[in-house]
Amino acid sequence: MSRLDEESRRRLGQVSVATLATCLFQYGLRNCVMQDVRPLNPNVTRVVGEAYTLRFIPSREDLDSMANYSRPDFLHRRAIEECPAGSVLVIDSGRRAEAGSAGDIMVTRLKARGVAGVVTDGGFRDTPDIRQLDYPAFHQAPAARSTPICLSPVDVQQPIGCGGVAVYPGDIIVGDADGIIVIPAHLASEVAEKAIGMTRYETFATEQVVKGRSILGLYPATAESREEYILWEQHGERG
């Protein structure tokens, strides 16, 4: 059963990764934004969903071959077929982009199954074709070679590291043009509500700055500027 309620999903889809990073910092969480993981298509960037994890280790010549890769029970294929609709497939490739974490056919299958998006700290193959799918896919860099040349799948639905961030199955993944952030599942609802409030305040602050106001005493918020913000909201000035 999903731990991400629809209202929290909707709210998280309206706030930026940058705002969420600031929000999580207020909870003492500093290392939650993946490094060197970016949207393959900058025009298709928003994604929200629970993490379904896959972990690769470096391949070994006597174990990893195209013959094994084609088996229906092969973990890589299982992950593609078992990742639930609405979730995000998060792939730990050990930050290796020498071979693909997935290619266009696998990503197309994820889209067809209703999976919300796919994230890897390695690379994707067939990136021109994935770019045309109108689908949230985040990676480090293009990786043309076949997966078993460098990578061997060893775990699904276990804790992983991706882009230098710990990801536990069921953690909430949010992505936009700035990249990917990981929100602990038990904080998702609270963070979503808090981040919406932060976003609204930032809209107010931006409006004030556009009018020529200094950021001093405005951003970050002070007790006085928050009182102004409350009046601004009450008077319907946000638009």
Wavefront OBJ file of the C-alpha trace (Angstrom):
o trace
v 0.000 0.000 0.000
v 1.267 3.467 -0.890
v 2.508 5.597 1.985
v 2.181 8.754 -0.113
v -1.345 10.135 0.097
v -2.710 11.970 -2.914
v -2.821 15.368 -1.206
v 0.860 15.135 -0.283
v 1.685 13.980 -3.807
v -0.184 16.977 -5.228
v 1.565 19.409 -2.880
v 5.022 17.994 -3.539
v 4.352 18.371 -7.239
v 3.908 22.106 -6.735
v 7.123 22.906 -4.870
v 10.714 23.039 -6.067
v 13.556 20.744 -5.106
v 15.394 23.853 -3.892
v 12.560 24.722 -1.488
v 12.358 21.126 -0.302
v 16.114 21.104 0.374
v 15.729 24.168 2.588
v 12.745 22.580 4.281
v 14.593 19.342 5.044
v 17.581 21.325 6.320
v 15.236 22.676 8.991
v 14.695 19.068 10.064
v 18.460 18.569 10.290
v 18.688 16.654 6.997
v 21.607 17.971 4.927
v 22.413 15.171 2.481
v 19.214 14.583 0.526
v 19.857 16.047 -2.961
v 21.534 13.653 -5.397
v 24.775 14.876 -6.926
v 25.457 14.686 -10.683
v 21.934 13.394 -11.372
v 19.996 15.591 -13.769
v 16.971 15.410 -16.076
v 17.690 13.866 -19.452
v 15.030 16.116 -20.986
v 14.876 19.541 -19.274
v 11.369 20.051 -20.649
v 10.058 16.970 -18.793
v 11.298 17.351 -15.267
v 8.598 17.007 -12.620
v 8.322 13.661 -10.849
v 6.908 12.616 -7.472
v 6.638 9.065 -6.196
v 7.774 6.405 -3.770
v 11.190 4.865 -4.350
v 11.432 1.335 -5.709
v 15.113 0.456 -5.590
v 17.515 -1.534 -7.764
v 21.222 -1.966 -6.990
v 24.019 -2.804 -9.389
v 27.572 -3.827 -8.572
v 30.467 -4.023 -11.071
v 30.001 -6.947 -13.451
v 32.227 -10.031 -13.524
v 33.115 -11.791 -16.746
v 32.268 -15.351 -15.632
v 28.834 -14.355 -14.340
v 27.535 -11.524 -16.476
v 26.645 -12.247 -20.074
v 23.883 -11.486 -22.556
v 22.638 -15.067 -22.026
v 22.032 -14.421 -18.330
v 20.712 -10.956 -19.110
v 17.932 -12.426 -21.255
v 16.541 -14.657 -18.471
v 13.009 -13.631 -17.389
v 13.972 -13.827 -13.702
v 16.991 -11.548 -14.157
v 16.782 -8.838 -11.481
v 17.121 -5.961 -13.935
v 14.093 -7.169 -15.882
v 12.185 -7.946 -12.693
v 12.649 -4.381 -11.506
v 11.226 -3.034 -14.756
v 8.199 -5.348 -14.538
v 7.593 -5.131 -10.788
v 8.075 -1.442 -9.999
v 4.550 -0.308 -9.007
v 2.579 2.289 -10.929
v 3.045 5.728 -9.380
v 6.448 4.810 -7.945
v 9.893 5.942 -9.111
v 12.495 3.337 -10.058
v 15.740 4.439 -8.380
v 18.896 2.683 -9.621
v 22.186 2.556 -7.743
v 24.810 2.183 -10.463
v 27.719 3.086 -8.224
v 27.993 6.376 -10.131
v 29.286 4.414 -13.130
v 28.161 5.583 -16.563
v 30.384 3.312 -18.647
v 27.325 1.181 -19.497
v 23.613 1.839 -19.459
v 21.461 1.464 -16.362
v 18.564 1.048 -18.819
v 17.733 1.816 -22.436
v 14.818 3.206 -24.366
v 12.789 -0.030 -24.482
v 12.983 -0.522 -20.719
v 12.123 3.120 -20.055
v 9.231 2.875 -22.515
v 7.982 -0.153 -20.585
v 8.127 1.797 -17.312
v 6.075 4.572 -18.872
v 3.531 2.105 -20.269
v 3.132 0.509 -16.830
v 2.394 3.859 -15.183
v 5.672 4.137 -13.258
v 6.123 7.825 -12.378
v 9.786 8.103 -13.432
v 13.252 6.567 -13.372
v 16.452 7.792 -11.701
v 20.032 6.519 -11.890
v 23.411 7.843 -10.808
v 24.809 6.095 -13.895
v 23.620 6.639 -17.445
v 20.955 5.639 -19.927
v 21.422 4.159 -23.378
v 19.475 5.418 -26.407
v 19.127 8.872 -24.905
v 17.720 10.560 -28.050
v 14.818 8.094 -28.020
v 14.237 8.445 -24.260
v 14.266 12.210 -24.651
v 11.319 11.932 -27.039
v 9.221 9.846 -24.644
v 7.908 12.838 -22.676
v 8.836 10.965 -19.492
v 10.776 11.905 -16.333
v 14.198 10.237 -16.602
v 17.173 11.459 -14.566
v 20.767 10.303 -15.005
v 24.438 11.312 -14.885
v 25.418 11.047 -18.560
v 24.677 9.044 -21.725
v 26.022 5.483 -21.577
v 25.971 3.671 -24.914
v 27.282 0.243 -23.938
v 25.073 -2.682 -22.872
v 24.448 -3.035 -19.147
v 26.292 -6.350 -18.428
v 29.537 -4.974 -19.816
v 29.970 -3.057 -16.562
v 26.981 -3.619 -14.267
v 25.376 -6.584 -12.523
v 22.023 -6.338 -10.657
v 22.127 -7.821 -7.157
v 19.225 -6.372 -5.136
v 15.745 -4.981 -5.499
v 13.845 -3.196 -2.742
v 16.826 -2.855 -0.427
v 18.483 0.345 0.866
v 20.823 1.831 -1.741
v 22.995 4.856 -2.388
v 22.185 6.963 -5.431
v 24.062 10.134 -6.275
v 25.619 10.062 -2.820
v 22.256 9.929 -1.006
v 20.799 7.048 1.006
v 17.530 5.819 -0.485
v 15.282 3.394 1.366
v 12.377 1.638 -0.362
v 9.300 3.813 0.049
v 11.211 7.075 0.502
v 9.624 9.888 -1.453
v 11.414 11.012 -4.599
v 10.812 14.501 -5.996
v 12.541 15.751 -9.115
v 12.618 18.935 -11.176
v 15.112 20.848 -13.323
v 17.457 21.183 -10.323
v 17.650 17.412 -9.849
v 16.383 14.813 -7.391
v 15.680 15.055 -3.670
v 14.913 12.182 -1.289
v 12.379 12.726 1.510
v 12.093 10.164 4.332
v 8.657 8.583 3.984
v 7.561 9.349 7.548
v 8.132 13.085 6.954
v 6.421 13.332 3.568
v 3.056 14.740 4.644
v 4.553 17.223 7.099
v 7.241 18.350 4.661
v 4.697 18.749 1.854
v 2.562 21.061 3.972
v 5.541 23.040 5.221
v 7.023 23.398 1.737
v 3.754 24.743 0.344
v 3.797 27.435 3.030
v 7.421 28.255 2.210
v 6.588 28.492 -1.489
v 3.727 30.889 -0.808
v 5.953 33.067 1.339
v 8.600 33.082 -1.399
v 5.958 34.266 -3.867
v 5.171 37.151 -1.520
v 8.874 37.953 -1.027
v 9.573 37.872 -4.764
v 6.696 40.269 -5.388
v 8.137 42.661 -2.814
v 11.631 42.490 -4.314
v 10.249 43.152 -7.792
v 8.714 46.308 -6.356
v 12.161 47.426 -5.210
v 12.237 46.256 -1.610
v 15.481 45.104 0.044
v 15.799 41.471 1.063
v 16.946 42.614 4.521
v 14.159 41.908 6.963
v 12.265 40.096 4.228
v 14.237 37.031 3.207
v 14.802 34.971 5.231
v 11.504 35.749 6.893
v 11.312 37.722 10.123
v 8.446 37.959 12.587
v 7.508 41.323 11.078
v 7.643 40.153 7.459
v 5.530 37.133 8.339
v 2.870 39.427 9.719
v 2.952 41.322 6.419
v 2.684 38.049 4.559
v -0.397 37.013 6.543
v -2.081 40.299 5.681
v -1.023 39.881 2.034
v -2.703 36.489 1.931
v -5.813 37.661 3.741
v -6.265 40.525 1.293
v -5.996 38.161 -1.655
v -2.921 39.864 -3.039
v -1.206 36.661 -4.077
v -1.943 35.736 -7.623
l 1 2 3 4 5 6 7 8 9 10 11 12 13 14 15 16 17 18 19 20 21 22 23 24 25 26 27 28 29 30 31 32 33 34 35 36 37 38 39 40 41 42 43 44 45 46 47 48 49 50 51 52 53 54 55 56 57 58 59 60 61 62 63 64 65 66 67 68 69 70 71 72 73 74 75 76 77 78 79 80 81 82 83 84 85 86 87 88 89 90 91 92 93 94 95 96 97 98 99 100 101 102 103 104 105 106 107 108 109 110 111 112 113 114 115 116 117 118 119 120 121 122 123 124 125 126 127 128 129 130 131 132 133 134 135 136 137 138 139 140 141 142 143 144 145 146 147 148 149 150 151 152 153 154 155 156 157 158 159 160 161 162 163 164 165 166 167 168 169 170 171 172 173 174 175 176 177 178 179 180 181 182 183 184 185 186 187 188 189 190 191 192 193 194 195 196 197 198 199 200 201 202 203 204 205 206 207 208 209 210 211 212 213 214 215 216 217 218 219 220 221 222 223 224 225 226 227 228 229 230 231 232 233 234 235 236 237 238 239
